[in-house]
Amino acid sequence: MSLLNLLSLDDDGIECVTSVVRKWCAQHRISLDSPRGREAMSTAIQLVLAGEKSPEFIADVLSRHFRVQQDKDPID
């Protein structure tokens, strides 16, 4: 999924994705420009495109996704 998909969201969707990912990255000390930051953005975009509107749910999914991924690849 490309960040260009962000353009297919309405204004509320864009605001939701950007604010959730910005906050989530800051809390976890992850750069938005890092591979994980870009993956978090992509995951959040997918969720909003699928109809998710809850910032809390999106942040929770990001945390669970990266926790599982980190367990698989703890070196990253």
C-alpha positions in Angstrom: 0.0 0.0 0.0 1.3 3.4 -1.0 1.0 6.6 0.8 -0.8 7.8 -2.4 -3.8 5.8 -1.0 -4.0 8.5 1.7 -5.3 10.8 -1.1 -8.3 8.5 -1.6 -9.5 9.2 1.9 -11.9 12.1 2.7 -10.7 14.9 5.0 -11.8 13.2 8.2 -10.0 10.0 7.2 -6.8 11.9 6.4 -7.0 13.7 9.7 -7.7 10.5 11.6 -4.8 8.6 10.0 -2.2 11.3 10.3 -3.0 12.2 13.9 -3.2 8.6 15.1 0.1 7.6 13.4 1.9 10.8 14.5 0.8 10.2 18.1 1.6 6.5 18.0 5.0 7.0 16.5 5.8 9.7 19.1 4.7 7.4 22.0 6.9 4.6 20.7 9.8 6.7 19.6 9.5 5.7 16.0 10.3 8.1 13.2 7.5 8.7 10.7 10.2 8.3 8.0 11.4 5.0 9.2 10.3 1.7 7.7 8.1 1.1 10.8 6.6 4.6 10.6 5.7 4.1 6.9 4.3 0.7 7.7 2.2 2.1 10.5 0.9 4.8 8.1 0.1 2.1 5.5 -1.7 -0.1 8.1 -3.7 2.9 9.4 -4.7 3.8 5.8 -5.9 0.3 5.2 -8.0 0.3 8.3 -9.7 3.6 7.5 -10.3 2.5 3.9 -12.0 -0.5 5.3 -14.3 1.7 7.3 -12.7 2.0 10.7 -13.2 5.4 12.2 -12.1 4.9 15.9 -8.6 6.5 16.5 -8.3 4.3 19.7 -9.0 1.1 17.7 -6.5 2.1 15.0 -3.8 2.8 17.6 -4.5 -0.5 19.4 -4.2 -2.4 16.1 -0.9 -0.7 15.4 0.4 -1.6 18.8 -0.7 -5.2 18.5 0.6 -5.5 14.9 4.1 -4.2 15.8 4.3 -6.2 19.0 3.6 -9.4 17.1 6.0 -8.4 14.4 8.7 -7.4 16.9 8.4 -10.9 18.5 9.0 -12.4 15.1 12.0 -10.1 14.3 13.4 -8.7 17.6 16.5 -7.4 15.9 14.6 -4.7 13.9 
